[in-house]
Amino acid sequence: MQTREIKKEDFDEIVEVIDRWWDGPINTFAHPIFFYELGDKALIVESDGKMIGFLLGFIAHHPVKTGYVHLVGIHPEQRRRGVGRLLYEQFTERCKDAGCVRMKAITTLGNEGSQRFHLAVGWTVQEIENYAGRNRKRLVFTKDLVPTA
Ligand SMILES: CC(C)(COP(=O)(O)OP(=O)(O)OC[C@H]1O[C@@H](n2cnc3c(N)ncnc32)[C@H](O)[C@@H]1OP(=O)(O)O)[C@@H](O)C(=O)NCCC(=O)NCCS
């Protein structure tokens, strides 16, 4: 399997598969801004010419330069084969090269798979009250990056 930068055709496919890959209606999260304006660091993973995973993410500049993972999805039949880990490694490397000092992602409390995945790849988790509005707590994942000398 290989990672590469996202193209418009990949974004179109993400919009089409995302509800199935996430097992629920989430396609509004694949807003076109994450391709057109914030897509220069987004990645997909292919196997035999087919997309098996994607990561929509970007660099945020406030409060510190941060690599932010907005949305990640792996084909349901390709899970637990290291695809998510590979996407996170490559995206993190690109953010580090661009001068980021930390990584960040969020999810809802019921997303046990996501929580276990982030812990497995070495991120830290915090449950934050009212993060997404009143009574809307979220799990906030972060990882500090050690600058390369
Ligand atoms: C969460 C998700 C991205 C993980 O991707 P993946 O390619 O299956 O993950 P990997 O194979 O790289 O897993 C790396 C490690 O994370 C942990 N892990 C991953 N998924 C897990 C799960 N569902 N339950 C428990 N641990 C899990 C394991 O320790 C795993 O290593 P192992 O398989 O050797 O035990 C994928 O399941 C997915 O797309 N889920 C639906 C969408 C979603 O929840 N996205 C994340 C929201 S932020």
The ligand as an ORCA input file, in Angstrom:
! r2SCAN-3c Opt
* xyz 0 1
  C     -10.111      4.277     13.914
  C      -9.532      3.853     12.560
  C      -9.070      5.110     11.803
  C      -8.329      2.921     12.795
  O      -7.720      2.591     11.555
  P      -6.991      1.181     11.308
  O      -6.318      1.223      9.988
  O      -7.946      0.071     11.533
  O      -5.913      1.195     12.485
  P      -4.508      0.406     12.565
  O      -4.630     -0.923     11.905
  O      -3.425      1.303     12.052
  O      -4.405      0.217     14.128
  C      -3.276      0.568     14.915
  C      -3.565      0.147     16.341
  O      -4.643      0.930     16.868
  C      -5.462      0.104     17.741
  N      -6.822      0.018     17.177
  C      -7.234      0.392     15.930
  N      -8.568      0.213     15.800
  C      -9.009     -0.294     16.964
  C     -10.300     -0.714     17.430
  N     -11.397     -0.622     16.673
  N     -10.388     -1.193     18.705
  C      -9.294     -1.288     19.495
  N      -8.028     -0.905     19.094
  C      -7.904     -0.422     17.852
  C      -4.786     -1.267     17.799
  O      -3.877     -1.256     18.883
  C      -4.037     -1.294     16.479
  O      -2.928     -2.164     16.479
  P      -3.162     -3.764     16.296
  O      -4.149     -3.963     15.190
  O      -1.780     -4.264     15.982
  O      -3.702     -4.250     17.614
  C     -10.569      3.046     11.708
  O     -11.098      1.991     12.514
  C     -11.752      3.836     11.168
  O     -11.701      4.359     10.052
  N     -12.857      3.921     11.962
  C     -14.098      4.578     11.544
  C     -13.955      6.048     11.481
  C     -13.364      6.650     12.758
  O     -13.761      6.346     13.852
  N     -12.370      7.547     12.542
  C     -11.619      8.189     13.638
  C     -12.298      9.374     14.181
  S     -11.166     10.580     14.793
*
